[in-house]
């Protein structure tokens, strides 16, 4: 419904597939950053989450790094 089904599945797979000191980049749509941050925050691993804007200033990429 909110367009995040695939992103949620990718986030749920991060603990099993992200290497130590690994980074995942997730492309998102306008206004989806808060929901993605919340999903990543619910993981059972320590992460650093940042959002990167596109050239129009729209939050477009969420960077998830293991810390």
N, C-alpha and C positions, 0 to 999 in steps of 0.2 A: 504494500500500500504506500509506503514512504520511499520506495525505490532502493532500500538498503539491504534487501535479502542477500544478495551476493556478497556485499561488503561484510555483513554479519557473519556469513559462513567463512570468509577469509580471515576475519579477526579471530573467530573461534579456533581456527586451525593454527594460529601463530605459535602457541606454546609447543606444539608437536613439530613444527617445521622451521622455525626461525632459529638460526645458529646463534651461538654465544656471540655477543657483540654484533648481532645482525640488525638489519634495518628493513622495514617493509614500507613501501610507498603505496598509498591507496588514493586513487583519483575519485573525487566525490563531486556531487552536484551542489548547486547554490543552496545554502541554508542547511546542509546536512552535517556540517562540522560538529555542532554540539552533540548530536546523537552518536556520531562516530567516537568522539572523545569519551562519552559515557560508556559505550560498549568496550572500548579498550581499557578503561578504568576498572571494569568488572573482571578483567583477566586475573589469573592467579600468578602473575609474574610482574616484576618491576619493569616499568617502561617509562621512557621519556617521549611525550607526544607533542609534536609541533604541527602547525598548519601553515602551509605555504600558499600565497595568493598567485593567481594567474596575472597576466598583463593588465587586465581590467580591474584588479584589486579584489576579485572574488576568491574566497577560500576554496581552493581547488584540489590540493593534495594534502593528505594527512601523513606525516612521517612518524612511524612507530619504531623506536629503537629500544633494544634491551639495555638495561643498566645494571 
